[in-house]
Amino acid sequence: MLCYALCSYILDIRKVRLWSAPFLVFGANAILFFMFAGIVARILIMIPVADTSLKGAIFNQVLQPLFGNYLGSFSYSLLFLLASYLVMYACYKRGIFCKV
């Protein structure tokens, strides 16, 4: 309750909204984001690269050597989130919303 009050004070009363832009973009298109993430994750697994998938190749050949196991996995999730944000931001700017 205290966290909600603090966010409400910052967003509604003080009108500081720069840091809340990703929440606005993902919240406005939550259904599209859910579908996009599920489909792209499956496509990354289905595309073969040598003896593994594209997801495995990105992780094993790029991120794991740079950051190790745990930070490599974390950086993969951040890259996926960044790619998703860029797509959702483009949809948000063009007014493309998935409503039920």
C-alpha positions as a printed Julia matrix, in Angstrom:
100×3 Matrix{Float64}:
   0.0     0.0     0.0
   2.88    2.32    0.79
   4.5     1.54   -2.58
   1.25    2.36   -4.37
   0.97    5.65   -2.48
   4.55    6.56   -3.37
   4.04    5.74   -7.07
   0.77    7.65   -7.11
   2.44   10.67   -5.54
   5.34   10.59   -8.01
   3.22    9.96  -11.12
   0.02   11.88  -10.43
   0.98   14.72   -8.12
   4.61   15.45   -9.05
   4.03   14.52  -12.76
   7.39   12.71  -13.07
   6.71   10.22  -15.86
   9.95    9.64  -17.72
  10.89    6.45  -15.85
   7.4     4.98  -16.26
   7.47    4.93  -20.09
   8.31    1.19  -20.41
   5.42    0.33  -18.09
   3.08    2.42  -20.21
   4.23    0.8   -23.46
   4.01   -2.78  -22.13
   0.77   -2.1   -20.25
  -1.01   -0.61  -23.25
  -0.24   -3.71  -25.33
  -0.02   -6.46  -22.72
  -1.87   -9.04  -24.83
   0.27   -8.33  -27.89
   3.43   -8.51  -25.76
   2.35  -11.88  -24.35
   1.7   -13.26  -27.83
   4.89  -11.77  -29.29
   7.09  -13.17  -26.53
   5.6   -16.65  -26.83
   5.84  -16.81  -30.61
   9.34  -15.36  -30.87
  10.64  -17.63  -28.1
   9.34  -20.68  -29.95
  10.72  -19.47  -33.27
  14.17  -18.98  -31.72
  14.04  -22.58  -30.51
  12.82  -23.94  -33.87
  15.49  -22.33  -36.09
  18.42  -24.74  -36.37
  21.97  -23.42  -36.25
  24.64  -26.12  -36.65
  23.74  -28.71  -33.99
  21.64  -26.43  -31.76
  18.87  -23.84  -32.01
  19.27  -20.14  -32.66
  18.55  -19.47  -29.0
  21.25  -21.92  -27.96
  23.71  -20.48  -30.46
  23.17  -16.94  -29.2
  23.65  -18.06  -25.63
  26.49  -20.58  -26.08
  28.56  -18.72  -28.65
  28.04  -15.08  -27.69
  26.69  -14.47  -24.21
  28.09  -17.35  -22.17
  31.73  -16.73  -23.19
  31.34  -13.02  -22.41
  29.43  -13.17  -19.14
  29.47  -16.75  -17.86
  26.48  -18.95  -17.1
  24.38  -16.81  -14.78
  25.08  -13.36  -16.19
  24.9   -14.77  -19.71
  21.42  -16.07  -19.03
  20.45  -12.77  -17.43
  21.85  -10.8   -20.38
  19.9   -13.04  -22.8
  16.69  -12.23  -20.97
  17.52   -8.5   -21.02
  18.25   -8.63  -24.75
  14.96  -10.42  -25.36
  13.16   -7.81  -23.25
  14.87   -4.97  -25.13
  13.9    -6.46  -28.5
  10.34   -6.91  -27.27
  10.26   -3.33  -25.99
  11.41   -1.96  -29.34
   8.64   -3.85  -31.15
   6.01   -2.82  -28.58
   7.21    0.8   -28.71
   6.84    0.83  -32.49
   3.31   -0.56  -32.13
   2.53    2.02  -29.42
   3.76    4.92  -31.57
   1.74    3.73  -34.57
  -1.39    3.22  -32.48
  -1.52   -0.55  -32.9
  -3.27   -2.03  -29.87
  -4.63   -5.53  -29.35
  -7.9    -5.32  -27.43
 -10.38   -7.95  -26.39
